[in-house]
Amino acid sequence: MQKDLRKANIGIIIDDTDLDIENCNDVYGEEENIIYCLGTSEITPKEMQRKIMEYDTEDDWSSHVPNIIRTMLCENIVRESKENKRKCEKFNNIKYIETSQNREKVLNQIVKDLEDKI
């Protein structure tokens, strides 16, 4: 990222899959905060697992868990993403962003969006 977000007075970036949408809105939902919810609601758990295994490296969390655990995690992640996408529609200040198709393109788009806002 070429722009220093600290100069724009952006204090924190939260990466927490356990933070629920309503709680996030209650705690961080002030107008000056920029909130994105990244999810994978447009993919099946089997597709997610296939992609994980395709791109997996020794450094990834997923390379160290048994297949059955990875399957259950993928099912949970997709289910929670679908629910989060639905919940985000209730809040004008939380933008749901789908990352299942082209994560790098999406993340670059988020950086551009942040640069435009600050």
Residue pairs with C-beta under 8 A, 6 or more apart in sequence:
1 111
3 114
3 115
3 118
5 114
5 118
8 118
10 34
10 114
10 118
14 24
14 28
17 77
17 80
20 87
21 37
21 84
21 87
21 88
21 90
21 91
21 94
22 87
24 35
24 37
24 94
25 35
25 91
25 93
25 94
28 35
29 35
29 91
29 93
29 94
31 93
33 93
34 114
34 117
35 93
35 94
35 95
36 94
36 95
36 96
36 97
36 110
37 84
37 85
37 88
37 94
37 95
37 96
37 97
38 97
38 99
38 106
39 80
39 81
39 82
39 84
39 85
39 96
39 97
39 98
39 99
39 100
40 48
40 77
40 78
40 81
40 98
40 99
40 100
41 78
41 81
41 82
41 84
41 85
41 96
41 98
41 100
42 98
42 100
42 101
43 51
43 78
43 100
43 101
44 78
45 71
45 74
45 75
45 77
45 78
46 74
47 100
48 74
48 77
48 78
48 100
49 70
49 71
49 74
51 100
52 60
52 62
52 70
52 74
53 62
56 62
56 63
57 63
62 70
62 73
65 73
84 96
85 96
85 98
88 94
88 95
88 96
89 96
97 106
97 109
97 110
98 106
99 106
99 107
